[in-house]
Amino acid sequence: MAKVILLSGSPREDSNSMEILGICAKAIEKEGLDTEIISLRGMNVESCIACNECIAKGNCVLKDGLDKIIDKVRDAKGFIPAAPVYFGTARGDIMAALQRIGKVSRGNGKFLSWMVGGPIAVARRGGQSLTLQEMSMFFPINDMIMVGSDYWNIIFALEEKTSHEDKEGITTIQKFGENVATLIKKIN
Ligand SMILES: Cc1cc2nc3c(=O)[nH]c(=O)nc-3n(C[C@H](O)[C@H](O)[C@H](O)COP(=O)(O)O)c2cc1C
């Protein structure tokens, strides 16, 4: 069964990023696809060091565990990263992860090609739009297909596990999840 990987860039235990990815995953599963939610919590994701070793070795050689996540993304048909907004842009770890996933893909048969997905940004009050744009840069350069919804994938929430209070945000993400699943089914 086609699988979608959902990746949270939050360090918090009961994060809004994880909560909203859970809601998104449910919408995808309702359409008959498999999902796996992975968190960067507890990891220290290093930035790409441009060693190019992934080209010969097939995966990232940095020893922080991201290589295992990269293997899961490699086997998936969909990819959805979510991140908290920190001072108007995405938390550093998620961008470091996206850059390394993209680098490994480009050096290894472009496994991200035609993978379906899109980013989600979570914040208390401001910076979601820019963060969404920042994370969106990852998709077209890697020959991926970014999917829409009936609004942008932005969520308003401050305290942990409160993203469900953003009713419009929830319906936007549910529709986004449905669209991701529908497109994956159509092209596979
Ligand atoms: C270092 C830091 C910077 C933040 N910067 C912003 C910001 O620029 N705009 C905003 O609205 N919220 C900001 N927040 C609040 C978080 O985005 C908000 O709590 C969000 O729900 C966190 O998502 P998470 O639960 O998935 O980690 C910031 C929080 C932290 C810790």
The ligand as an ORCA input file, in Angstrom:
! r2SCAN-3c Opt
* xyz 0 1
  C      12.087     30.295     20.007
  C      10.624     30.467     19.687
  C      10.251     31.403     18.742
  C       8.914     31.567     18.389
  N       8.600     32.478     17.415
  C       7.307     32.642     17.052
  C       6.963     33.558     15.995
  O       7.800     34.168     15.350
  N       5.645     33.724     15.725
  C       4.658     33.066     16.413
  O       3.504     33.311     16.143
  N       4.954     32.155     17.367
  C       6.257     31.921     17.701
  N       6.577     30.980     18.656
  C       5.497     30.150     19.217
  C       5.384     28.772     18.524
  O       5.422     28.873     17.139
  C       4.093     28.084     18.960
  O       4.142     27.816     20.353
  C       3.797     26.794     18.197
  O       2.560     26.294     18.635
  C       4.865     25.740     18.445
  O       4.557     24.580     17.720
  P       4.891     23.126     18.281
  O       3.968     22.883     19.445
  O       4.631     22.231     17.136
  O       6.323     23.143     18.698
  C       7.907     30.789     19.021
  C       8.302     29.855     19.991
  C       9.634     29.666     20.302
  C      10.036     28.621     21.315
*
